[in-house]
Amino acid sequence: ELLRLLAGADRASSGAVEIDGKAVKLSSPRDAIAAGIGLVPEERKREGIVPLRSISNNMALASMGVFAPRGVIDHTRLKRVAAEKMKRVNLRPFLLDRPIRLFSGGNQQKAIIGRWLAAGTRILLFDEPTRGIDVGAKREIYDLIFKLARDGLAIAVISSELPELLHLSDRILVMADGRQTGMLSRAQASEEAIMRLAAPRRTMTRPVA
């Protein structure tokens, strides 16, 4: 839910978001894209791709203003940028005109990441980044996340797999019942520490006679 709010997919009832010390409005996905935020969604096939469209066309979804500034797609530019970004994420097989539905889950995930690289995203949000992909592809996604962080992107990950969080994170924010219950550094983090903070806290009340 938190990542969908930050990506402009859902509306927040209260609160504010700041990037580099400046308040930003995130009332729609368009606002989030303009702020440099991209979401790799949990429901990849339902929310992340257009199955019958090609890798190149899926990549362009977040930046059509760049590839079609006058309403007509510049296919030469699209293919050039798609080749550059899909090489960066190590798409396999490297068939940019093939429908994305014919690729494995791991390569679909890479294509979504490439979409945000093409859009110039500075903040990349991953919701369950390795759900539905095989072990080998998981390692590739992890390596790609680390590489993007080294390249200067800010990365936020939500995962129900605690080993995944511990492997990827420099800091872990824990929430319960919609509220922050703690922040753990890499040195402090363990499965036990996360579970302690994630357990809902209930206030005990004494009956009044």
N, C-alpha and C positions, 0 to 999 in steps of 0.2 A: 504494500500500500504506500509506504513512504517513497519508494522510487517512482511510482506512478505519479505521485504528487509533484515530485521534483521534475519529472518529464512533461508536466502539463497535461497528462492524460486524465487525472482526477483533480477536482477542486478542493483546496484546503478551506476549512471553516474558520481558521484563525492562524496567526503566526506570520512570519516574514522570512524571506530567503535573501541572503546577501552573497555576492560573488566579488571577491577582491574588495570587500568593504563597501560595496554599493548594492542597494536594494534592487531586486529584479522582480518583475511581474511574470508569473508562470501560470497563466490562466488557460493556456492551450499548448499543444505540441509545437505550434509555430513559434510561440514565445520562447519555449525551451530551446528550440533549434537556434533561434536568434541569439540566445544567451550562451550558446556553445555547449549545450547539454544534449547527450544522446542516450537512449535507453535500448539495451539488448534485453528483450522481454522474456519472461518465463515461458509464456505460451508462444513459442517460436513459430509454429506452423499457422497458428490462428492470428497472431498479432504482429509477427516479425517479417513475414514474406508474402509476396504474391506468387503462389505456386506455379502458375502457368507462364509467368514472365521469365525472361533470361536473367542470368547473373548481372549483366550490365544494367538492365532496366531496373532490377531490384536495388542495385547500388545507387541509382539516381534518385530514388524516391524522396530522400531528405534534402535534395539540392536541385530540384527541377528549375529553379530560377537561374542557376548557373548554366545548366545544360540546355535549357530552352527559354532563354530570356525574352524572346518574342513569340513564344507559344509554339515554336518549331524546334524539335530536338536537333542539336548539333551532334550528329552521330560520330563524326571524326573525333571530336573532343571527348565524347562519352567513352568511346572505345579506348582512347589513349589513357584517360584517367582510370578507367576500370582495370586496364592491364597493370597500371602502376600500383593501385591499391590492392588488387587481388594477389599480385606478386608479393606485396608486403605482408599479407596475412597467410601466404603459402597455400592458396586454394589448389585443390587437387580433385579431379583433373582440371587443367587450366583451359577450360572451354567456356568462354565468356558468353557465347550465344546460346548455350544449353539452358533449358528451363531449370530453375532452381530446385524444383520438386524432385529432379532426378539425381540430386546430390545427397550425400550422407548428412546426418544431423550435424556432425562436427563441421563439415564444409559449409552447410547453411549458416551455422553460427559465425564462421569466418567471414562469409559474405555480408552478414549484417554488420559486423565490426568494420569491414571495409567501407560500407555505406557511410558510417559515421566519420571515418577518416577522410572520405571524399568531401564531407560537409564541413570539414575544419573543426570538428568537435574538440573541446578542451577538457570536458568533464564527461566521462563515460560510465554509465550505470549498468551493472550486470545483475539481473534478477535470475537466480539459479543458473549460473553460466554453463554448467555441464550436465544439466538434466537431459536425459534421453540420448546421450552420446556414449560411445564406447570408451574403454580405458585408454587406448592409445590416443584417441582424439582429445580426451581430458587433458593429458599431458601437454598436447599441443596448445590447447586453449590456455592452460596455466602459463606456459612459456610466452605466449603472445601477450597475456595480461602483464606479466613482468616486463616485457620489452616495451610495451606502451607506457608503463609507468616510468621506465628509465628515459624514454623519449620526452617526458614532461607532461603527459596527460594525468589528470586527477582521476583516480579509479575508486568507485564504490561498488561493493559486492554484497548482495543478500544471498545467503545460502542456508538451507536446512541441514547441510552436511558439515558438522563441526570440524572434521579433519580438513576439509576444504578451506574453511575460514581461517583455521590456524596456519595453514600453509601459505595462504595468499596475503594475509593482513599484517600491516604495521600497527594498526589500532583496530579494536573491535568495540563498536557501540552496541550495547545490549538494551533492548526494549521489552516491556511487558505491559499488557493492557493499554497500549498506545502511548506509553510514557518511557522516557529514558530512565534506566535503572543503574547504569554504570558505563564506564569507559575503561577498557583494558589495553595496556601496551602489549607489544609482542612478548616482553619478558614476563608480564603478569598473566598472560592468557593461557588457559588450559580448558579442557572440556568441563572439568568440575567447576571452575570459576565462572564460566559462561552459564552453566545450568543454574548455579546459585542465583545469579542476577536475573535470569530469565523466569524463574519461578514467581508467579503472581504473589504479591505481598498483600496479606489481608489484615485489616485492622480488627483486633479483638475488642469486643464491647461487653461490659458487664450489664446484666439485666437490672432494671430499676425496680425496686420493691414498691 
